[in-house]
Structures are given as structure tokens and as C-alpha cells.
Amino acid sequence: MTAHPPAHHTPVVGDQARRVEDSLTELNARIAVLAKVLGADLGSETDIEHILKRDHPFFRLSAGQSTTPSASDRRLKREWEELRGLLALRCDLMAQTVNELGLETTRHITLQVQARRDKEGLKPDSDGFHLRHRLTDLPSSHPNGDTK
């Protein structure tokens, strides 16, 4: 007797992929808004690494302040920390998605998110999502592991 996967198997993956797509869309939108407001350059992976590691000039400058920061400075610092946190959260989300749903599904999700952003007329790299470029350059995989 052959074992069949449960009937709910595909919808669960579909539901999970849809939730990831929605989360990624929201994260990217907020990251893009914060980057624009802060004047943060997310043009390269190196720029993003500097923010994640707090090596960005803003973090170094605020760490060296000897006076009590103003309300405006505190707000600015919170926004930079939010940007940093959202970038880290997106990294974690993508790693978890690849682990749970596989590379091909993750690739499909990122293409869907980019298509939605294109429809909205937003610049492709305004959110600093450079992983998208790496995923779109990968050959598509067949279920048996062969590539096209």
C-alpha cells in the first residue's frame, strides 16, 4: 500500500507562502520608507551590513555624543534602530523561509513581492533587498533536483 501525503499538505504550504509574501511586502515597504526618511543608502549589501553592525556613520556619531541627546536626536536614533531591526528581521525571515519552504518557493515569493512593488511604481532597490537579485539569477529546479 502506498502512503499518500495528507490532503492538507499543499494548502498549508500555500498559506505559509502567502503569509511570508505578505510579511516580506510589509517589511520591505517599511524599510523603504525609513530609508527614504533617514536618507539611508541601501544601494549595496555593504551599506546594509554597516547598518546591521552599527558601523554606519550615524551609529558612530551618536555613540560619540557627550551631551544629553535632544528629543529629535532620540527619535532619529529610534528610527535608525528600527531600520536596523527590520533589516535583521527580514534576514531571519528569508533564512527561515528557505529552511522551511525551500529555495524554489522562496525564489517565487521574492519574485511576487518584486512584481507587486513594480506595479506600485517603487524603485526596485529602495528597500535594499539585494537577495532578490541572487535568487532571480539561480536556475529553476525541477522536483527531482535537476536544473533547467
Secondary structure as UniProt FT lines:
FT   TURN            7..8
FT   HELIX           9..38
FT   HELIX           45..52
FT   TURN            53..54
FT   HELIX           57..63
FT   HELIX           71..101
FT   HELIX           103..119
FT   TURN            120..121
FT   TURN            124..127
FT   HELIX           131..136
FT   TURN            143..144
//
